[in-house]
Amino acid sequence: MIKQEELRINIDRLVGSLRQLGDIGALAGGGVCRLALTDEDKAGRDLLSTWMRELDLDIKTDELGNMVGIRKGRQSVPPVLIGSHLDTVGTGGLYDGSLGVLAGLEIMRILDEFQIATERPLAIANFTNEEGVRFTPDMMGSLAFSGIVAASEMLSAKTVDGSGKTVGEELTRIGYAGAIPCGTFEVDSFLELHIEQGPLLEEEGVDIGAVSMVQGIYWTEYQFTGSSNHAGTTPLHLRRDAGLVAAATATFVRQLALKMGGDQVGTVGLIELFPNLINVMAERARIIVDLRNTDAQALAQAQQLLEAEIELLAAAEKIAFEKTELVRFPPVQFDREIVAVIEKVSEDLGYSHKKMPSGAGHDAQMLAPICPTAMIFVPSVGGISHNIEEFTKRSDIEKGANVLLQAALRLLNRPLD
């Protein structure tokens, strides 16, 4: 019988599963669109359910549609959980989220093939609406799964497209409104394999990222209201141009990040002007500011400096403004012991590795408050993600999945308390 430390994933099967899932919501050019709780998301969930049933897993779905498939262990104790998400952005790739779910599935297939029993149960999870594209906030499913936010609050969230459809209505429509209350699922520990979505591992020639933390994220929406008027006949000193304040805010966000330095980043990825006409100054403007930092105090300071600047800009242009906090996630530290396991496994397998923070938000940061948690990163070619050109090499997928397999085995078989 093969020794557990000699087990390796079947890379052909894993890549095949990724491609088969990628056919659902496929876009021209190789990308994919499976927005949360759409028909495409349902089809992806249905395929995952089929694969789970083939492995005879105990499938559970909670009230927010989070899917968990459980493989029995020798002991009836909380499972080691592996997971991520199947939903994508509008122009997504094949690997973001999906790799973390399907690598867990592949591990279960390998354990079944070699008839490997584990002390603890092993479970895989697909969390609802991680991307936060169709509904906000992002990481919605894992937020509710962990009990951080009440499921009732998430179920009433409406689509951002203005259609008025709620999470609860769409879960019912696609058949994934489960009966299990969120926040009641006990977890021993959590592992998430993910593409880096950044350039560092590839640039440095490193195989594996042992993720030590996730940086904090603040998303804030600002709505500016001025007065619409003719672009040619209105003197500059009489204007109340909401678009000017929005543009000046976007510029300040970049200047602020440069001035603070360190790990501070800032982005304005959404600007809307009304009436949005060439020769008319904007009466209203809407922007969303994304601030991120690994340091909680620095992130709070960046938010304070931004708001002070907006006050000055709005007053100077006689513009009224309102703000709405969309997301406020503090930095999250992962479990040091599990991070060390990932590093040791990487060494044992002969893979280069580095300890690093995550610049993007992930479901793992929502699991960290309820159980020991860590993440494994594999390189993203060109650092590209949330893009149809997102790509991770087959060899890097194989390395990451093997690290996930061996790290999971060490957690599954460590002594029971």
C-alpha positions as CSV (number, residue, x, y, z in Angstrom):
1,M,0.0,0.0,0.0
2,I,1.3,3.5,-0.9
3,K,2.5,5.6,2.0
4,Q,0.4,8.8,2.6
5,E,3.4,11.0,2.2
6,E,3.9,9.5,-1.3
7,L,0.4,10.4,-2.5
8,R,0.2,12.9,-5.4
9,I,-2.8,14.4,-7.1
10,N,-3.8,13.4,-10.7
11,I,-3.0,16.6,-12.6
12,D,-4.7,15.4,-15.8
13,R,-8.0,14.9,-13.9
14,L,-7.8,18.1,-12.0
15,V,-7.1,20.2,-15.2
16,G,-9.9,18.3,-16.9
17,S,-12.3,19.2,-14.1
18,L,-11.2,22.9,-14.3
19,R,-11.8,22.9,-18.1
20,Q,-15.2,21.1,-17.8
21,L,-16.4,23.7,-15.2
22,G,-14.9,26.4,-17.4
23,D,-17.3,25.4,-20.2
24,I,-20.1,26.7,-18.0
25,G,-20.5,30.4,-18.7
26,A,-17.6,30.3,-21.2
27,L,-16.6,33.6,-22.9
28,A,-14.9,34.1,-26.2
29,G,-11.2,34.2,-25.7
30,G,-11.1,31.6,-23.0
31,G,-12.7,33.4,-20.0
32,V,-15.8,32.6,-18.0
33,C,-18.8,34.5,-16.5
34,R,-20.7,32.8,-13.7
35,L,-22.1,35.6,-11.6
36,A,-23.5,34.6,-8.2
37,L,-26.9,32.9,-8.3
38,T,-27.4,33.2,-12.1
39,D,-28.3,30.2,-14.3
40,E,-24.6,29.7,-15.0
41,D,-23.8,29.6,-11.2
42,K,-26.6,27.0,-10.8
43,A,-25.1,24.9,-13.6
44,G,-21.7,25.1,-11.9
45,R,-23.2,24.1,-8.6
46,D,-25.1,21.2,-10.3
47,L,-21.9,19.9,-11.8
48,L,-20.1,20.1,-8.4
49,S,-23.1,18.3,-6.8
50,T,-22.8,15.5,-9.3
51,W,-19.1,15.1,-8.6
52,M,-19.8,15.1,-4.8
53,R,-22.5,12.4,-5.2
54,E,-20.1,10.2,-7.2
55,L,-17.8,10.3,-4.2
56,D,-20.7,9.4,-1.9
57,L,-20.1,12.6,0.1
58,D,-22.6,13.8,2.7
59,I,-23.8,17.0,1.0
60,K,-25.1,19.9,3.1
61,T,-26.4,23.3,2.0
62,D,-27.0,26.1,4.4
63,E,-29.6,28.9,4.2
64,L,-27.2,31.1,2.1
65,G,-26.5,28.4,-0.4
66,N,-23.0,27.5,0.9
67,M,-22.4,23.9,-0.3
68,V,-20.3,21.5,1.8
69,G,-19.5,17.8,0.9
70,I,-18.2,15.7,3.7
71,R,-16.0,12.5,3.5
72,K,-16.2,10.5,6.7
73,G,-13.2,10.1,9.0
74,R,-12.5,7.4,11.6
75,Q,-13.6,9.8,14.3
76,S,-16.9,11.7,14.5
77,V,-15.3,15.1,15.0
78,P,-15.4,18.4,13.1
79,P,-13.9,18.1,9.6
80,V,-10.8,19.7,8.0
81,L,-12.4,22.0,5.4
82,I,-11.0,22.8,2.0
83,G,-12.8,25.4,-0.1
84,S,-13.2,28.5,-2.1
85,H,-15.9,29.6,-4.6
86,L,-17.3,28.9,-8.1
87,D,-18.7,32.3,-8.9
88,T,-16.7,34.7,-11.0
89,V,-16.5,38.3,-12.1
90,G,-18.1,39.2,-15.4
91,T,-14.8,38.6,-17.3
92,G,-13.2,36.0,-15.2
93,G,-10.7,33.2,-15.8
94,L,-10.8,29.5,-15.1
95,Y,-8.8,29.4,-11.9
96,D,-9.9,32.1,-9.5
97,G,-11.9,30.3,-6.8
98,S,-12.5,27.2,-8.9
99,L,-9.0,25.9,-8.3
100,G,-9.6,25.9,-4.5
101,V,-12.8,23.9,-4.8
102,L,-11.8,21.4,-7.4
103,A,-8.3,20.7,-5.9
104,G,-10.2,19.7,-2.7
105,L,-12.4,17.4,-4.9
106,E,-9.3,15.9,-6.5
107,I,-7.8,15.2,-3.0
108,M,-11.0,13.3,-2.1
109,R,-10.7,11.3,-5.4
110,I,-7.1,10.4,-4.6
111,L,-8.0,9.3,-1.1
112,D,-10.8,7.1,-2.4
113,E,-8.6,5.6,-5.2
114,F,-6.0,4.5,-2.7
115,Q,-8.5,3.6,0.0
116,I,-7.0,6.0,2.5
117,A,-8.9,6.5,5.7
118,T,-8.2,9.6,7.8
119,E,-8.7,10.3,11.5
120,R,-10.8,13.4,10.9
121,P,-13.4,13.9,8.3
122,L,-12.5,15.9,5.2
123,A,-14.9,18.4,3.7
124,I,-14.9,20.6,0.6
125,A,-16.9,23.9,0.4
126,N,-18.2,26.2,-2.3
127,F,-19.1,29.5,-0.7
128,T,-21.8,31.8,-2.2
129,N,-21.0,35.1,-3.8
130,E,-17.4,35.5,-3.0
131,E,-16.8,38.0,-5.8
132,G,-19.5,40.5,-4.7
133,V,-20.2,41.5,-8.3
134,R,-23.9,40.9,-8.5
135,F,-24.6,41.3,-4.8
136,T,-22.6,43.1,-2.1
137,P,-20.7,42.5,0.1
138,D,-18.1,40.2,-1.3
139,M,-17.2,37.0,0.6
140,M,-20.9,37.0,1.5
141,G,-21.3,33.3,1.9
142,S,-18.3,32.8,4.1
143,L,-19.3,35.8,6.2
144,A,-22.6,34.1,7.0
145,F,-21.1,30.6,7.2
146,S,-18.8,31.8,10.0
147,G,-21.6,33.7,11.8
148,I,-19.8,37.0,11.4
149,V,-22.9,38.5,9.7
150,A,-26.5,37.4,10.1
151,A,-27.8,35.4,7.2
152,S,-31.0,37.3,7.2
153,E,-29.1,40.5,6.4
154,M,-27.4,38.8,3.5
155,L,-30.6,37.2,2.2
156,S,-32.3,40.6,1.8
157,A,-29.4,42.1,-0.2
158,K,-30.5,43.3,-3.6
159,T,-28.7,43.0,-7.0
160,V,-26.5,46.0,-7.8
161,D,-28.1,46.2,-11.3
162,G,-31.3,47.8,-9.8
163,S,-33.5,44.8,-10.8
164,G,-34.6,44.5,-7.1
165,K,-34.0,40.8,-7.0
166,T,-32.7,39.6,-3.6
167,V,-30.2,36.9,-2.6
168,G,-33.0,34.9,-1.0
169,E,-35.2,35.0,-4.1
170,E,-32.4,34.0,-6.4
171,L,-31.3,31.2,-4.1
172,T,-34.8,29.8,-4.2
173,R,-35.1,30.2,-7.9
174,I,-31.9,28.2,-8.7
175,G,-32.8,25.6,-6.0
176,Y,-29.9,26.2,-3.6
177,A,-31.8,27.7,-0.6
178,G,-30.7,25.2,2.1
179,A,-32.3,24.6,5.5
180,I,-29.2,24.5,7.7
181,P,-28.8,27.7,9.7
182,C,-25.6,29.7,9.0
183,G,-23.0,29.8,11.7
184,T,-23.8,26.3,13.0
185,F,-21.3,24.2,11.0
186,E,-18.3,23.2,13.2
187,V,-14.9,23.2,11.5
188,D,-11.6,21.8,12.7
189,S,-9.4,23.9,10.4
190,F,-9.6,25.4,7.0
191,L,-7.2,25.4,3.9
192,E,-7.7,27.4,0.7
193,L,-5.6,27.0,-2.4
194,H,-5.7,30.0,-4.7
195,I,-3.9,31.6,-7.6
196,E,-1.9,34.6,-6.4
197,Q,-3.7,37.1,-8.6
198,G,-0.5,39.2,-8.5
199,P,3.0,39.1,-10.0
200,L,5.4,38.4,-7.1
201,L,5.7,34.6,-7.2
202,E,6.3,34.5,-10.9
203,E,8.7,37.5,-10.9
204,E,10.7,35.9,-8.1
205,G,10.6,32.4,-9.5
206,V,8.9,30.9,-6.4
207,D,6.7,27.9,-6.5
208,I,4.5,28.3,-3.5
209,G,3.2,31.2,-1.4
210,A,2.5,30.4,2.3
211,V,0.0,33.1,3.0
212,S,0.4,34.6,6.4
213,M,-2.4,37.2,6.3
214,V,-5.0,39.1,4.3
215,Q,-4.7,42.8,4.2
216,G,-7.6,45.0,5.4
217,I,-10.1,46.4,2.9
218,Y,-12.3,49.5,3.0
219,W,-14.8,50.1,0.2
220,T,-16.7,53.4,0.5
221,E,-19.3,54.9,-1.9
222,Y,-19.5,58.7,-2.3
223,Q,-22.3,60.5,-4.0
224,F,-21.7,64.1,-4.9
225,T,-24.5,66.5,-5.8
226,G,-24.0,69.9,-7.5
227,S,-25.8,71.6,-10.3
228,S,-26.1,70.7,-14.0
229,N,-25.4,73.6,-16.4
230,H,-24.1,74.5,-19.8
231,A,-20.4,73.8,-20.4
232,G,-19.8,76.9,-22.5
233,T,-21.9,79.6,-20.9
234,T,-21.3,79.0,-17.2
235,P,-18.3,80.8,-15.7
236,L,-15.9,78.7,-13.7
237,H,-16.4,80.6,-10.5
238,L,-20.2,79.9,-10.7
239,R,-20.0,76.2,-11.3
240,R,-21.1,73.4,-8.9
241,D,-19.5,70.6,-10.8
242,A,-19.9,67.2,-9.1
243,G,-17.7,65.6,-11.7
244,L,-14.8,67.8,-10.8
245,V,-15.0,66.7,-7.2
246,A,-15.2,63.0,-8.2
247,A,-12.2,63.4,-10.4
248,A,-10.2,65.3,-7.8
249,T,-11.1,62.6,-5.2
250,A,-9.8,59.8,-7.6
251,T,-6.5,61.7,-8.1
252,F,-6.1,62.2,-4.3
253,V,-6.6,58.5,-3.7
254,R,-3.5,57.8,-5.7
255,Q,-1.5,60.6,-4.2
256,L,-2.5,59.5,-0.7
257,A,-1.2,55.9,-1.3
258,L,2.1,57.2,-2.7
259,K,2.6,59.6,0.2
260,M,1.8,56.9,2.9
261,G,3.9,54.3,1.2
262,G,4.5,50.9,2.7
263,D,1.6,48.5,1.9
264,Q,-1.0,51.2,1.4
265,V,-2.8,51.0,-1.9
266,G,-5.9,52.9,-3.2
267,T,-8.1,52.6,-6.2
268,V,-11.1,54.3,-7.7
269,G,-12.5,51.7,-10.2
270,L,-16.0,53.1,-10.5
271,I,-17.0,56.6,-11.5
272,E,-20.5,57.5,-12.8
273,L,-21.6,60.9,-13.9
274,F,-25.2,62.2,-14.4
275,P,-26.4,63.3,-16.9
276,N,-23.1,62.1,-18.5
277,L,-23.2,64.5,-21.5
278,I,-20.2,66.0,-23.3
279,N,-21.3,69.7,-23.0
280,V,-23.0,69.5,-19.6
281,M,-21.3,69.7,-16.2
282,A,-22.3,66.8,-14.0
283,E,-25.1,67.5,-11.5
284,R,-24.4,64.2,-9.7
285,A,-21.4,61.9,-9.5
286,R,-20.9,58.5,-7.8
287,I,-17.5,56.9,-7.1
288,I,-16.4,53.9,-5.0
289,V,-13.0,54.1,-3.3
290,D,-11.1,50.9,-2.5
291,L,-8.4,51.4,0.2
292,R,-6.2,48.4,1.4
293,N,-3.4,48.0,3.9
294,T,-1.8,45.2,5.9
295,D,-1.7,47.6,8.9
296,A,-5.1,48.3,10.6
297,Q,-4.0,51.7,12.0
298,A,-2.5,52.9,8.7
299,L,-5.7,51.8,6.9
300,A,-7.9,53.8,9.3
301,Q,-5.6,56.8,8.9
302,A,-5.9,56.6,5.1
303,Q,-9.7,56.6,5.4
304,Q,-9.6,59.7,7.7
305,L,-7.3,61.6,5.4
306,L,-9.5,60.8,2.4
307,E,-12.6,62.0,4.2
308,A,-10.9,65.2,5.3
309,E,-9.9,65.9,1.7
310,I,-13.4,65.2,0.4
311,E,-14.8,67.7,2.9
312,L,-12.4,70.4,1.6
313,L,-13.1,69.6,-2.1
314,A,-16.9,69.6,-1.6
315,A,-16.8,72.9,0.3
316,A,-14.7,74.6,-2.3
317,E,-17.1,73.6,-5.1
318,K,-20.3,74.0,-3.0
319,I,-21.1,70.4,-3.5
320,A,-23.2,68.2,-1.2
321,F,-22.0,64.6,-0.6
322,E,-23.2,61.4,1.1
323,K,-21.1,58.4,1.9
324,T,-22.1,54.7,2.3
325,E,-19.7,52.2,3.8
326,L,-19.9,49.1,1.6
327,V,-17.1,46.9,3.0
328,R,-14.9,47.2,6.1
329,F,-12.7,44.2,6.7
330,P,-9.7,44.5,9.1
331,P,-6.4,42.8,8.3
332,V,-6.6,39.1,9.2
333,Q,-3.6,37.0,10.5
334,F,-3.6,33.3,9.6
335,D,-2.7,30.5,11.9
336,R,1.1,30.3,12.4
337,E,1.2,26.6,12.9
338,I,-0.7,25.8,9.7
339,V,1.4,28.3,7.8
340,A,4.5,26.5,9.1
341,V,2.9,23.2,7.9
342,I,2.6,24.6,4.4
343,E,6.2,25.7,4.5
344,K,7.4,22.3,5.7
345,V,5.4,20.4,3.2
346,S,6.7,22.6,0.4
347,E,10.3,21.9,1.5
348,D,9.6,18.1,1.7
349,L,8.2,18.2,-1.8
350,G,11.2,20.1,-3.1
351,Y,9.3,23.3,-3.9
352,S,10.6,26.8,-3.4
353,H,8.3,28.9,-1.1
354,K,7.9,32.2,0.6
355,K,5.8,33.6,3.3
356,M,3.6,36.5,2.0
357,P,0.4,38.5,2.6
358,S,-2.6,38.4,0.3
359,G,-3.5,41.6,-1.4
360,A,-7.0,40.3,-2.3
361,G,-9.8,39.3,-0.1
362,H,-10.6,35.6,0.2
363,D,-13.1,33.3,2.0
364,A,-10.3,32.2,4.2
365,Q,-10.2,35.5,6.0
366,M,-13.8,34.9,7.1
367,L,-13.0,31.4,8.3
368,A,-10.0,32.6,10.4
369,P,-12.2,33.8,13.3
370,I,-13.8,30.4,13.9
371,C,-11.0,27.9,13.2
372,P,-7.2,27.7,12.4
373,T,-6.9,28.8,8.8
374,A,-4.2,29.4,6.1
375,M,-3.9,29.7,2.4
376,I,-1.6,28.4,-0.4
377,F,-0.8,30.6,-3.4
378,V,0.4,29.5,-6.8
379,P,1.8,31.8,-9.5
380,S,-0.4,33.8,-11.8
381,V,1.2,34.3,-15.3
382,G,1.7,38.1,-15.7
383,G,0.0,38.7,-12.4
384,I,-3.3,38.8,-14.3
385,S,-6.6,37.9,-12.8
386,H,-10.3,38.9,-13.1
387,N,-9.5,38.8,-16.8
388,I,-10.2,36.3,-19.5
389,E,-6.4,36.0,-19.9
390,E,-5.9,34.7,-16.4
391,F,-3.6,31.7,-16.5
392,T,-1.7,29.5,-14.2
393,K,0.7,26.9,-15.6
394,R,-0.2,23.2,-15.3
395,S,3.0,22.5,-13.4
396,D,2.2,25.2,-10.8
397,I,-1.3,23.9,-10.4
398,E,0.1,20.4,-9.7
399,K,2.6,21.8,-7.1
400,G,0.0,23.8,-5.3
401,A,-2.5,20.9,-5.2
402,N,0.2,18.5,-3.9
403,V,1.1,20.9,-1.1
404,L,-2.7,21.2,-0.3
405,L,-3.0,17.4,-0.3
406,Q,0.0,16.8,2.0
407,A,-0.9,19.7,4.3
408,A,-4.5,18.4,4.6
409,L,-3.2,14.9,5.4
410,R,-1.1,16.3,8.3
411,L,-4.1,18.2,9.7
412,L,-6.5,15.2,9.1
413,N,-4.2,12.8,11.0
414,R,-2.7,14.9,13.7
415,P,-3.4,13.6,17.3
416,L,-6.9,14.2,18.6
417,D,-7.2,16.4,21.7
